[in-house]
Amino acid sequence: MEDDAPVIYGLEFQARALTSQTAESDAIRFLVGTQSLKFDNQIHIIDFDDENNIISKSVLQHEAGEIWHISASPADKALLTTCYNMTKESRVVTSGAVWRMPPEWESGSHESPDDPHNSHNPQNLELLCHLDNSAHGNASCVLWEPMGDGKRVISLADNHALLWDLTESSSQATISSSATLEGKGQLKFTSGKWSPHHNCTQLATANDTAIRGWDLRTMKQIYCIENAHGQLVRDLDFNPNKQYYLASCGDDCKVKFWDVRNIGEPVKTLEEHSHWVWSVRYNHSHDQLVLTGSSDSRVILSNMVSISSEPFGHLVDDDDLSDGEDNHHDEKSKEPLQDSIISMYEEHEDSVYAVEWSSADPWLFASLSYDGRLVINRVPRALKYRILL
């Protein structure tokens, strides 16, 4: 059973911002934001045709500046946010904004990446509103409310977490509440994740080596893992099926899994990368599948089945078993399955800053390295069928 070869797409600029188009459940689509100091920056809309293994793209101009973070609305395919650098009074500041893609981008304007005539007249994004955080510092990321109606976002700016309400047309944003990181020195949020559990009332943030949990109703801290990693924490992700489980990764080359009810020790630690780990992502449907990307240029797919929502594998009803299978199944089901590294992907030659699962196909993921290389890979077929059957 041959696995499909990876599909590689090269951007002409450096890039570190990647997201899947969250509101799109049919087409396999990723958005990539570029980082160029000399030229106008762009957002590349990458469509992947799974049957024919072909990538097509559209390019939108993002003239505001280098893109450090990109996030797609969970409710409206055309909306996205970016955090970008711009020069203001001879200082470089990082701002956040909400954008709308032009209506034409979806009407078949896609081109093959090899077409020599493409990219000559990319369209502009429409600026809907700035998340004006000038009073609060530099924005590191903007998070949409998961499973929401696309009307609430959080921006992390220096040591502030700001909860914004967007108007119906998303043309105006107002701060409804905020939280501030208190302590010695210049504290800064590096990343955050809005929990899809607890009616979306919780936020997890990373600053320096600490991970903190916040209750968005009171904007008060609810837990703090002081030295979660030996060095800077780079990224966080919530298990989509287990409400108290959180994954983190950082500059100590480790990926850790936490139960936030018991923060003394991580539930599990992975030490497979040999350099900083920039990105960690749980699969949206099968939470034993965990992706990590690192500046060792590798992407690792792990099977963390022992701490997943199905630690004994696929749950089988007793009614489904014939008598002969009964005893065999009993012995097997008492043994938790073993955690393992499924695959190491080595198609990148530069630091991998982002990994993302597709919103439309749970067996497909993309990774992005700083040299502008986007690689689309699939979960190995043998594992896919083992999980499903």
Summary of the structure (lengths in Angstrom):
residues: 389
radius of gyration: 21.1
end to end distance: 16.0
largest distance: 77.7
contacts: 1304
relative contact order: 0.13
helix: 8%
strand: 47%
